[in-house]
Amino acid sequence: MTNPLPKRIDVHSHFLPPNYHAALMNNGHEKVDGMPEIPPWSVEAHLDMMSSCNVSKSILSVSSPGTHIVPGEDELGRNLTRHCNSYAAGLKGKYPDKFGFWASLPLPDVEAALKEIDVAIDEGADGFGLMTNYHGNYIGAPMFDPIFEKLNRVGATVFIHPSKPCVNCQPGTNSAETIDALPFGDHYPIPMFEFLFDTARAVVHLFLSGTVERCPNMRFIIPHAGGCMPPLFTRCVQFSHLVPGGKKVEPRDAHRQLVTQFYFDLAGLVFDGPEGGQGQLKALVEGHQISHEKLLYGSDFPFTRTRFVKAFAERMKDGLENLYKEEEKRDSIYRQNIIKLLESSGMKRANV
């Protein structure tokens, strides 16, 4: 039977290889990010989700807490990163029409990450998946400048995923001393809203630190329709002109960078109510003049189970039909935007 859901490519789709799952269980992440359990995952289950929800291709990535899962344990981080990237490359090789992958990096181990960039490109990575922070060191921090310089040189697409907000006790170092920044403790699961705040924190920092300005060849994919970033973006850019001695971000430049270099996936609850186009996504596209050409489909499988992926996809179908009357625009969100992005990135190994 013909699937009633539009055909789609999933840019926000996770995988948990067996060794990675075991490492999470053995290192204090058995209830990762305050969720009840680590979700089960297998290639077969992933392909079944894709069939049910009319996903033609999934671009795989590792979710929070990333692949450097214990502060200070660099060797474990390097080994897990290599395992996950190699596993994903193998899946892409076996199912080239079904899978791609955003390669992980073993940050905050910068030297190892610089080497991994080259290896992952050689293995066919479509881009790189970065966490919002690595044990309290947020992307955009000076310690990560060499990473972004190299990613800019290779013209990388970077998919950013939120993680648990925390503070490093020795900022700018690969210190093992961290403090969770969770004022509600374990009262709420971290993905409920802390993920959205951490997304905002990371993206704003990329702009205020000058990282985006220094990396014009990069493209950024922001999850969950931007999280809490959209309502804060204008305030933070304009506020930079009120603080003596700080970096001033020009609003015109920031908006140009936002609408040209940034893409937003639609994983999660981006529409309000049972029908219609109201909610988070409408606020993003109308509030910041984000073109439909910068929107991408995301499922968040398996942390969003198949039945909910399907329910959210059905809700999205109605919501997008309300926001965009033209079928061509909706198809671009589901498939064509990511196809064009990957074709235009031309990511190649840096000569360094």
Secondary structure, DSSP 8 states (H G I E B T S, - for coil): ---SS--EEEEEEE---HHHHHHHHHTT-TTGGG-SS-----HHHHHHHHHHTTEEEEEEE--TT-S--STT-HHHHHHHHHHHHHHHHHHHHH-TTTEEEEE---TT-HHHHHHHHHHHHHTT-SEEEEESEETTEETTSGGGHHHHHHHHHTT-EEEEE----EEESSTTS--S-EEE--TTTTSS-HHHHHHHHHHHHHHHHHHHTTHHHH-TT-EEEESGGGTTHHHHHHHHHHHTTTSTTS----HHHHHHHHHHHEEEE--S--S-SSSSS-SHHHHHHHHTT--GGGEE----TTTS-HHHHHHHHHHHHHHHHHH---HHHHHIIIIIHHHHHHHHH-------
